[in-house]
Amino acid sequence: MLIKTKDGLNLHLEEAGDGKPVLFIHEFGGNHQSWEPQMRFFARRYRCITYAARGYAPSDIPSSVEAYSQKIAVEDALAVLDGLGIDKAHIVGLSMGGFTTVHFGLMAPERALSLTVAGAGYGCEKEFEEYFRTVSLEVARNFETKGAKEFSKVYALGASRVQYQNKDPRGWREFADRLATHSDTGAAMTMRGVQARRPSFYDLEDQLKAMDVPTLVIAGDEDDHCLQPGIFLKKTIPACGLSVFPKTGHTLNLEEPAWFNALLAEFFAQVEAGKWQKRDPRAMPSQIMRTD
């Protein structure tokens, strides 16, 4: 199925199941097919939707960098919900999709039942901010000059991807093969327009403190550059929980699908029961032990 974006592009989406809507937003290194373990599991109880972001076939692939930004990514997610006539949904994003999920909560909190922010944080740490922007532009050039078929062999073996390869060689091979089919132009423009220009979570502190949407943050303990940003989100967003998967890298939903699905199922259930509340004010971070 195709839906139109605000600026007239076509986005490819797929859906399965009935019930409360869940919108899955993929990472840079994946595409809509990366959510297959979740689409199959949650379609038993939910209306599950996933889509290929702009720049990812079979969605349209604009060639101008100005057609890509963090704000546009959120507008596209909203266009998917609007195109399906959905008022509110659980929003689930991994990495690049996790950033979109955070910004969705800031831009359109009234459209979110909950936010799941998995494996998000690259470029947020102030000491690595400039390095991240520089390496993002280098990655963009590599996709553009070497092509996804060749450069995927390097990108798929990043420091937070090898955990997946070690645990599940067949699953990792599927991930790497899928990455090799990405659009050279789409990958380069996404990296330049979205990844390299998005703001750090730390620059959004005041906005995040005011965001009341129930939020779950998930990180792998070997996905180093998501750990501190994940803790920051936990401490900053009022109704936020944090889960860290042991011996796990970046591709959380594929690397540990059973853990991921079970955690999301419990989170959704608590949200829908009205039990996922803001942190109790008595749980003061400054207190170690109570003495009076």
Disulfide bonds with the S-S distance in Angstrom:
none
